[in-house]
Amino acid sequence: MSDFGTRIGALLLSTLVTLAGAASAQDLPPLPAAIKEQGKIRIGVKCDSPPFGASGPDGKPVGIEVAMAKKIGVFAFGSEDGAELSCVTSEARISSLNSGKLDLILATLGRTPAREEVIDYSSIYFWGTSNVLVPADSPVKTLDDLAGKTVLVVKGASQIKWLEANIPDIGILQLNTTADGVQALQQGRADGFVGDGGLIYTLGGNYPNLRVIEEGLDLGVNGIGLRKNESELKAFVDAALARLREEGFYPEVITQFVSEPAVAEVMTRGFMEEPPQL
């Protein structure tokens, strides 16, 4: 093919991609005017919670929820660049949203009554249990064995209320990040580290000196966080989430970030099926 033909082919391909992106946006409810005007949708993601979100080798966010955020950028503006991603900690997620720094939180945000008082949620996109990571040689085998012991959680974690209500005399040490929690556990500063099941199983696979207690706790659901009363944006986000499920987006993406087949199967069910009655 001549250089001219190659350039024409590339131009046609670029045009088709652009038109496909535009068509995707047009098929969904309209974006709020303010987001259209800013030309991007600002989304907070986790960068310390694999496989949902982590920092890649180049320092940029990668993970299942990160891939979701990028697709929302495609739906909104025809390109992944339409989503401006920012790393957020569990503790700072809601304040970053309500201060206007972000438009959405897509960052392992469990839906709780307390949070629903200050933000709105999209429809549910994931459900699952949390789990506990302990040293491989720990005598702790079940959740009951944690009575009177100390566990680590990330500040702002939704599991705190469940732990206090269901495990007698449990001590809870809150740290800033997942990395802090894993380090503290390995240093012997606590008996276990509690987090979302997908995160805990991923960590368990990455650290041979740690293991996962199979018994799950605190069945919960995740949604995308929005500021209160932004009905137009919520309609767009809910439609985008429905499309991701309809297009079979999750099974393919999950296998990119979860190497253990049994864990991938559980997570796929959490993303693709409706949650059980809570």
C-alpha positions in Angstrom: 0.0 0.0 0.0 1.2 3.5 -0.8 1.9 6.1 1.9 -1.1 8.0 0.7 -3.3 4.9 1.1 -1.9 4.2 4.5 -2.7 7.8 5.6 -6.2 7.5 4.2 -6.8 4.2 6.0 -5.5 5.6 9.3 -7.8 8.7 8.8 -10.8 6.5 8.1 -10.1 4.3 11.2 -9.7 7.4 13.4 -13.0 8.8 12.1 -14.8 5.5 12.7 -13.5 5.4 16.3 -14.5 9.0 16.9 -18.0 8.3 15.4 -18.4 5.2 17.5 -17.5 7.1 20.7 -19.9 9.9 19.8 -22.6 7.3 19.1 -22.0 5.7 22.5 -22.4 9.1 24.2 -25.6 9.9 22.2 -27.2 6.5 23.2 -26.9 7.4 26.9 -28.8 10.1 28.9 -27.2 13.6 28.4 -24.3 14.8 30.5 -24.9 17.8 32.8 -24.0 21.0 31.0 -21.2 21.8 33.5 -19.4 18.6 32.7 -19.8 19.1 29.0 -18.3 22.5 29.3 -15.3 21.3 31.3 -14.7 18.7 28.6 -13.9 15.9 31.0 -15.4 14.0 33.8 -13.2 13.9 37.0 -13.2 10.5 38.7 -11.6 9.5 42.0 -10.1 6.0 41.9 -8.1 3.9 44.4 -4.4 3.4 43.8 -3.7 1.1 46.7 -6.4 -1.5 46.5 -5.7 -4.1 43.8 -7.4 -5.5 41.8 -9.9 -2.6 42.0 -7.3 0.1 41.6 -3.5 0.3 42.0 -0.5 2.2 40.7 1.0 0.6 37.6 4.7 0.3 36.7 4.5 3.8 35.2 2.8 5.2 38.2 -0.6 5.5 36.5 -3.7 3.9 38.0 -4.7 0.4 36.8 -7.3 -2.0 37.9 -10.9 -3.1 37.4 -12.5 0.1 38.6 -9.9 2.2 36.8 -10.9 0.4 33.6 -14.6 1.2 34.4 -13.7 4.9 34.9 -11.9 5.0 31.5 -15.0 3.5 29.8 -17.2 6.2 31.4 -14.8 8.6 29.8 -15.4 6.9 26.4 -19.1 7.0 26.9 -19.0 10.7 27.9 -16.5 12.1 25.4 -15.6 9.3 22.9 -12.2 8.7 24.4 -10.6 7.4 27.6 -9.0 10.8 27.9 -12.5 12.1 28.7 -12.0 10.7 32.2 -9.5 12.6 34.4 -8.5 10.1 37.1 -7.2 11.1 40.5 -6.0 8.7 43.3 -8.0 9.0 46.5 -7.7 7.5 49.9 -10.6 5.9 51.7 -10.6 8.7 54.2 -10.6 11.5 51.7 -13.0 10.1 49.1 -16.2 11.8 50.2 -14.6 15.1 51.1 -12.9 15.3 47.7 -16.3 14.8 46.0 -18.3 17.2 48.1 -15.6 19.9 47.9 -16.0 19.9 44.1 -12.6 18.5 43.3 -14.2 15.4 41.7 -17.4 14.6 39.8 -17.6 10.9 40.8 -16.0 8.5 43.2 -15.3 5.0 41.7 -13.2 3.7 44.5 -14.4 0.6 46.4 -17.1 2.8 48.0 -19.4 0.6 50.0 -23.0 1.9 50.4 -23.8 2.6 54.1 -26.6 4.6 55.7 -24.2 7.1 57.2 -22.7 7.8 53.8 -26.1 8.0 52.2 -26.8 11.0 54.4 -24.1 13.1 52.7 -23.8 11.7 49.2 -25.9 9.9 46.6 -25.0 6.6 45.0 -25.3 5.1 41.5 -27.0 1.8 41.0 -25.0 -1.1 42.5 -22.2 -2.4 40.3 -20.5 -4.9 42.7 -21.3 -6.9 45.8 -19.2 -9.2 47.9 -17.9 -9.9 51.4 -14.8 -8.6 53.2 -12.1 -10.9 54.5 -9.2 -11.0 57.0 -5.5 -11.4 56.1 -3.4 -13.0 58.9 0.2 -14.2 59.2 0.6 -17.7 57.7 1.6 -19.1 61.1 -1.2 -17.3 63.0 -3.4 -19.4 65.4 -6.4 -17.4 64.0 -8.5 -19.8 61.9 -12.0 -18.3 62.1 -13.6 -14.9 62.7 -14.5 -16.1 66.3 -10.8 -16.4 67.0 -10.4 -12.6 66.6 -12.3 -12.0 69.8 -10.1 -9.8 72.0 -7.5 -9.4 69.3 -6.5 -6.3 67.2 -7.1 -5.9 63.5 -5.9 -3.3 61.0 -8.2 -1.4 58.6 -7.8 1.6 56.3 -9.2 4.8 57.7 -12.8 5.3 56.7 -13.4 1.6 56.0 -17.0 0.4 56.0 -16.0 -2.8 57.9 -15.4 -1.0 61.2 -19.0 -1.0 62.3 -19.5 -4.7 61.5 -16.4 -5.7 63.4 -17.4 -3.7 66.5 -20.9 -5.1 66.4 -20.0 -8.8 65.8 -16.7 -9.6 67.4 -16.4 -9.1 71.2 -13.6 -6.9 72.5 -12.0 -6.5 69.2 -9.3 -3.8 68.9 -9.2 -1.8 65.7 -6.2 0.1 64.5 -6.8 2.5 61.6 -4.0 3.4 59.1 -3.9 5.5 56.1 -3.3 3.0 53.2 -3.4 -0.6 52.4 0.4 -0.6 52.1 0.6 0.7 55.7 -1.7 -2.1 56.9 0.3 -4.9 55.2 3.5 -3.5 56.6 2.0 -3.2 60.1 0.7 -6.8 59.9 4.1 -8.1 58.9 5.7 -6.2 61.8 3.4 -7.9 64.3 1.5 -4.7 65.3 -1.9 -6.5 64.9 -3.4 -9.9 64.4 -5.1 -9.3 61.1 -5.8 -6.9 58.3 -9.4 -6.4 57.1 -10.5 -5.3 53.7 -12.7 -6.0 50.6 -12.5 -9.6 49.6 -11.0 -9.0 46.2 -8.2 -6.9 47.7 -7.5 -9.4 50.6 -7.3 -12.4 48.3 -5.0 -10.5 45.9 -2.7 -9.6 48.8 -2.8 -13.2 50.1 -1.6 -14.3 46.7 1.2 -11.8 46.6 2.6 -12.4 50.1 3.6 -16.0 50.8 4.0 -15.2 54.6 0.3 -14.2 54.8 -2.9 -16.1 54.4 -6.6 -15.4 54.1 -9.3 -16.5 56.6 -11.9 -18.0 54.2 -14.9 -17.0 56.3 -16.3 -13.8 54.9 -17.8 -10.8 56.8 -19.9 -7.7 56.2 -21.7 -8.5 53.0 -21.9 -5.2 51.2 -22.5 -3.4 47.9 -20.5 -0.8 46.0 -21.8 2.1 44.0 -20.3 5.2 42.4 -20.5 8.2 44.7 -22.1 11.4 43.5 -22.9 14.7 45.2 -26.4 15.0 46.5 -29.3 15.8 44.0 -27.3 15.5 40.8 -30.0 13.5 39.1 -28.9 14.2 35.5 -25.4 12.9 36.2 -26.8 9.9 38.1 -29.0 9.0 35.1 -25.9 9.0 32.8 -23.8 7.0 35.3 -26.5 4.4 35.9 -27.0 3.9 32.1 -23.2 3.6 31.7 -23.1 0.9 34.3 -25.9 -1.0 32.7 -24.1 -0.9 29.4 -20.9 -2.3 30.9 -22.8 -5.3 32.2 -24.8 -5.8 29.0 -21.6 -5.7 26.9 -19.9 -8.3 29.1 -17.2 -5.8 30.0 -16.4 -7.3 33.5 -15.4 -10.9 32.8 -12.7 -9.9 30.3 -11.3 -7.1 32.5 -11.3 -9.1 35.7 -9.0 -11.7 34.2 -6.5 -9.0 33.4 -6.1 -8.2 37.1 -7.0 -11.4 38.9 -4.7 -14.4 38.2 -6.4 -17.0 40.5 -9.3 -18.6 38.6 -11.4 -19.2 41.7 -11.1 -15.6 42.9 -11.9 -14.3 39.4 -15.0 -16.5 39.3 -16.2 -15.1 42.6 -15.5 -11.5 41.5 -17.2 -12.0 38.2 -20.3 -13.1 40.0 -20.1 -10.0 42.2 -20.0 -7.7 39.1 -22.4 -9.6 36.8 -25.2 -10.8 39.1 -27.7 -9.0 41.3 -26.7 -9.0 45.0 -28.5 -11.3 47.5 -30.9 -9.7 49.9 -29.0 -7.8 52.5 
